[in-house]
Amino acid sequence: MSKPRHNLMGKTFTRWTVINDASDDKHGKHVVVVKCRCGTVRSILAQNLLNQQSKSCGCLQKERASETQRERWAISRAKQEAV
């Protein structure tokens, strides 16, 4: 007996927006088609959206790494100028 499904159409989870309710995968898990804020479209497990295991296609991690690098560069630059 299958579990009741959540209606996720049009809902947004971090950077993902559900654009289509796909079907079940080969293990009977609910799969949805989502679109990332950056434009990437993927099929992922609905459970990964609901428990926030999937937040983006990878663009979020790239942006955070870039921000961290800019901050480190600014700190390094400030230290060099102080000397």
Secondary structure as a PSIPRED ss2 file (coil, helix, strand):
# PSIPRED VFORMAT (PSIPRED V4.0)

   1 M C   1.000  0.000  0.000
   2 S C   1.000  0.000  0.000
   3 K C   1.000  0.000  0.000
   4 P C   1.000  0.000  0.000
   5 R C   1.000  0.000  0.000
   6 H C   1.000  0.000  0.000
   7 N C   1.000  0.000  0.000
   8 L C   1.000  0.000  0.000
   9 M C   1.000  0.000  0.000
  10 G C   1.000  0.000  0.000
  11 K C   1.000  0.000  0.000
  12 T E   0.000  0.000  1.000
  13 F E   0.000  0.000  1.000
  14 T C   1.000  0.000  0.000
  15 R C   1.000  0.000  0.000
  16 W E   0.000  0.000  1.000
  17 T E   0.000  0.000  1.000
  18 V E   0.000  0.000  1.000
  19 I E   0.000  0.000  1.000
  20 N E   0.000  0.000  1.000
  21 D E   0.000  0.000  1.000
  22 A E   0.000  0.000  1.000
  23 S E   0.000  0.000  1.000
  24 D E   0.000  0.000  1.000
  25 D C   1.000  0.000  0.000
  26 K C   1.000  0.000  0.000
  27 H C   1.000  0.000  0.000
  28 G C   1.000  0.000  0.000
  29 K C   1.000  0.000  0.000
  30 H E   0.000  0.000  1.000
  31 V E   0.000  0.000  1.000
  32 V E   0.000  0.000  1.000
  33 V E   0.000  0.000  1.000
  34 V E   0.000  0.000  1.000
  35 K E   0.000  0.000  1.000
  36 C E   0.000  0.000  1.000
  37 R C   1.000  0.000  0.000
  38 C C   1.000  0.000  0.000
  39 G C   1.000  0.000  0.000
  40 T C   1.000  0.000  0.000
  41 V E   0.000  0.000  1.000
  42 R E   0.000  0.000  1.000
  43 S E   0.000  0.000  1.000
  44 I E   0.000  0.000  1.000
  45 L E   0.000  0.000  1.000
  46 A H   0.000  1.000  0.000
  47 Q H   0.000  1.000  0.000
  48 N H   0.000  1.000  0.000
  49 L H   0.000  1.000  0.000
  50 L H   0.000  1.000  0.000
  51 N C   1.000  0.000  0.000
  52 Q C   1.000  0.000  0.000
  53 Q C   1.000  0.000  0.000
  54 S C   1.000  0.000  0.000
  55 K C   1.000  0.000  0.000
  56 S C   1.000  0.000  0.000
  57 C C   1.000  0.000  0.000
  58 G C   1.000  0.000  0.000
  59 C H   0.000  1.000  0.000
  60 L H   0.000  1.000  0.000
  61 Q H   0.000  1.000  0.000
  62 K H   0.000  1.000  0.000
  63 E H   0.000  1.000  0.000
  64 R H   0.000  1.000  0.000
  65 A H   0.000  1.000  0.000
  66 S H   0.000  1.000  0.000
  67 E H   0.000  1.000  0.000
  68 T H   0.000  1.000  0.000
  69 Q H   0.000  1.000  0.000
  70 R H   0.000  1.000  0.000
  71 E H   0.000  1.000  0.000
  72 R H   0.000  1.000  0.000
  73 W H   0.000  1.000  0.000
  74 A H   0.000  1.000  0.000
  75 I H   0.000  1.000  0.000
  76 S H   0.000  1.000  0.000
  77 R H   0.000  1.000  0.000
  78 A H   0.000  1.000  0.000
  79 K H   0.000  1.000  0.000
  80 Q H   0.000  1.000  0.000
  81 E H   0.000  1.000  0.000
  82 A H   0.000  1.000  0.000
  83 V C   1.000  0.000  0.000
